[in-house]
Structures are given as C-alpha cells and as structure tokens.
Amino acid sequence: MQRASVQTGDADDSKTSIVSGVTPIDKVVVSSSKSVADGDRVVLKSD
C-alpha cells in the first residue's frame, strides 16, 4: 500500500469526491478494521 495525496471536490454528510491524485484503475482503501500505514500489505476483499 502507498499513501496518495488527493484533492477533494464536492462533499456531503456521507460522500466526498476525489478530483485528482488517484486514477480509475487504482485500488483505494476506504475503510479498515485496523489502522493502515504507507508500505503495509493489505488483503483486497470485494463487496
């Protein structure tokens, strides 16, 4: 895993748009039961 700096756009109480910093093919951690840090290995789980 690698930390990415992103620029946010429109937001409401539950969602925030990301306007730059990641691409459509990047995998993004949006929630985790444990804290994650740059360089950590993560297991991807689909919904």
Secondary structure as the mmCIF struct_conf table of DSSP 4:
data_model
#
loop_
_struct_conf.conf_type_id
_struct_conf.id
_struct_conf.beg_label_comp_id
_struct_conf.beg_label_asym_id
_struct_conf.beg_label_seq_id
_struct_conf.end_label_comp_id
_struct_conf.end_label_asym_id
_struct_conf.end_label_seq_id
STRN STRN1 GLN A 7 ALA A 11
BEND BEND1 ASP A 13 SER A 14
STRN STRN2 THR A 16 SER A 20
BEND BEND2 GLY A 21 VAL A 22
TURN_TY1_P TURN_TY1_P1 PRO A 24 ILE A 25
BEND BEND3 SER A 33 LYS A 34
TURN_TY1_P TURN_TY1_P2 ASP A 38 GLY A 39
#
